[in-house]
Amino acid sequence: MNCIIENTSIAADDWDLLQAVGLDLDWSAAIAHPLTRYGFSGARIYLLEPKRGHGGIPQIVKISTASDIDEEIAGMRIARSHVRRFSAFSEYAHPLAAIKAISIPMFSTRRERRNAPPRVMDAADVYDQTLSDGPRSSEGLERMLKEALDLLDHAHVLLSDRPAVTYLSFCERYLRQQHRSRVDDLCEVGDFEIQGYRVTGNPKSVLGDLLEQRSTGFTCALIHGDLHLSNIVADGDITSPTLIDYAWAKRSSHVLIDHVMLESSLRIMRFPRSVNPRLTLAVDRALISDFSGDEAHRMVGALPERSITRQRLEVMIGAVRTVRKRARMLAKDNQISDLQLEGEYFKLMYIILCGQEKFDDYPLMRTVINLDLLQRRFSI
């Protein structure tokens, strides 16, 4: 028996593994859609669903090296008792190639609409669409982000009996030490000015000192670890998402890492580079000086109402505020002061950006200025 996979753009080895998933589910025919962008590891992620007219729950299938999938499975075993609506998963090995696959059933809201076209989107797609449509359409995106963080409620439970540990213990893998620093290369030329903002010295120069500092009271049961927009997907109703890619899930880690990772993908990685850079940097400055986002919101509200720049900045600010409000609720529930919360949040953002700057997905000049603003904010 075969499961016929409809999509001619799939590589042969991936085709074999997708067919193995379909056969395991007793599907005679299935359609494969590339779902998210290729990750830094080179993993491929597909939506696999039975051909129209056949029953079955769509599957998210990740295909990568055996070691990458083994790490993913280890993370999922950690996460399954802490994440709401966590789905069972299945593992597949290619008989000839050194690659594996893992499949996860979608939380589906459209099972009754068998003949409906696929409407699976990740949060990056939703964000891009909302940036085009403007702030009036942002309610769905903001709710999607809130629901994604709500799935981690049982994971983001603070462990009061954990001793203080260094930021290096929490963040070592986020430093991307195997990659060359673009900021270090840029700062070798000395001081420079970008869009009227002067950078004196290397804004990463205090990283080593910060990593040796200790954090108290923010250790939680589990983090997803890689909560960027492409790891939040939904089938049908975008406000009922599924989380994917648990390769970096970790016990007893810093509770705010997931929030900071999500904000960095919203504010820097995925935000259009074509938007007026002076305004974008002014908004960055406001969001770093005022955690609530009120200052940034007022600033953008002064722009012409029908301005595309204003619309896109309002969408971004609204999404960032949604993430920060969820972090503030968590802090309030655990009697953490606003000052403590903001200090931890921005220190983690600084550390994580010191790793993310090494990738072209993060615009270099804007990342440099954000690093400089962050270290000035708390005199790190």
Order of alpha helices (4+ residues) and beta strands (2+ residues): beta-alpha-beta-beta-beta-alpha-beta-beta-beta-alpha-alpha-beta-alpha-alpha-beta-beta-alpha-beta-beta-beta-beta-beta-alpha-alpha-alpha-alpha-alpha-alpha
